[in-house]
């Protein structure tokens, strides 16, 4: 059967008017292709998934949609990188699309470092990539994201389509409402975006289409006060693809906790014999919920929480990360009610 997506590779004719683009058709093509990648991964059809990811990277509709997201929808649309380039008008966006058709993304430019205030009075560093790098990242993200959405853990909620902080709150409520878990580890990862190990991240991603581009963006460095600084670890906050890369790096924490089980013994009366029987039921010892780089671990006792903390620290250390000791808290859920 012929693949209709191939007819979307490359532009049939040069774009002239940004306002005349049929966005409904563009979004439908990309949504369908993302679903096909997702389904191929679920069915372990890895070769098919790679082929579909390559189609996504070359898709003209993906280029148009990425330009729209970077220049119209994202909050940083009016912020320029070190190239000083923005595209705030339809004419500039048409010009940008034409430039991207001949642009070589293999030479990634460094990002521009700026700082925004945090609630605690400190400042958060952001890395603002050039507009062409941001568009290329959006293109790669559309190919890589459905591949990982098929594998991500259930109780990860930050920076994912169709999930929000309200879903994370509901998950915590479901775990605590029965009263079996009465202790909580409220944890935060220290500088998660700034300290992720590049090599671990690239090994985890594997040999997928777009891997070398991701490596270029990770190693591109940043410019601050007109001074170039190399980046040996981390992925810049403010980058289009950074939230996805952070989720990839932190994936697996729930699987680690699921290895620990508890056994509860139930007694019941057997009607036929009138004897009291015992039944053993296994369940997860720890509850888990993660939103971006913040997570909760629930358990029956404080001893269980204190026992799992060094295991989590060792798991994070393999990724170049560590817990923020200033923000980690042990809380008794029962006393708060």
Steps between C-alpha positions, in 0.01 A plus 500: 500500500631844409579744777309825449734684737781490244314754288548748784881484468625832371299794375312458173514874444656789689293643781373848417235589758522392863135588566373263230649183650241230577603437860228240556650283227856560625414400858308194383801369303736542796253355750446191285873449453564538874233238568661259255838540670337443839319188377814358337695530827217336696504207258883478510528579129829687538595514131161641410527756780842614371364541149205703627730718710707574191183596316413736785841668485458565126133595511415845361192513725725437801716795394197729467358393834837540673544852363152588623566366850834677538397835350134524604401264782799469735553759773853572377386602153615860557837402649794471264811287534857607426402553135252771600243355259125493564201433277200697622325568169354267233755623244790420734358153566472425128862608459602282793330192349692551175828540692435181699459300178867569419627534858751242627420430868821304558690811608315589819559849634539567874206628702471839669500482880246716685363484854143521630402540869375203704245505781773454766691809386761309299536514122438224251738477201339465158671411173340676202593320177502666161167496321619245242629270771165526681312407183732205438447388859122517455531287185708236680271511804198408287687190383651398835211578737246235384779243507554564871138566593439133420760405762471765772378395844139550603561731795716758321299815432727796427541633143289229337204530264162440663642512853508777759572574864135418578563143383802481732287624793237237421764226499624608844142503627435148368808367681434674833121496532480140624734575787746219425783746423552752778850637427620709208842587362462838329815522287655734246793434268776759528560680170348219294515683167855626562662175612360217286786285371527539123640154438230331707231694315639414155538133594140494622367660181691249290566504127184674390459752215600844626741372767800689362296821493414455868868446576586823317245697705624352828862590421431841341581701814363842593601866482483720809632858508648439154710211635458146364460223760509130406232262628631168629174398666136597512243617250410872494171610653311697242588260222207349306620143540640524856182393687481184290869423559454550876207255501710247308784532752271458802295215356538178699456624856156342531637170366774512764247547781270228366768240576418535870184320605310448821292199596175540689336200664120484497289261705165376376245237591461211259128427471527130411728394785443782748874542538691827511735524204785737425558680171817683402477800268798675344497871425748780436677612814541855371270742325651741250411817313733727300444839344809614305789495754278490811367171631320337792562156647242362744532208743347354816774613739782747531745210515394391151550855370844533658600161358414593140666844501865378457385265222344793316815708553714224346260470205516875437880507533526274193338783304720773649219618729443532874219584739463854627552449873358845580158413353468133595240445770352207690131554568243301692175507306298387800612792719408750227139394512 
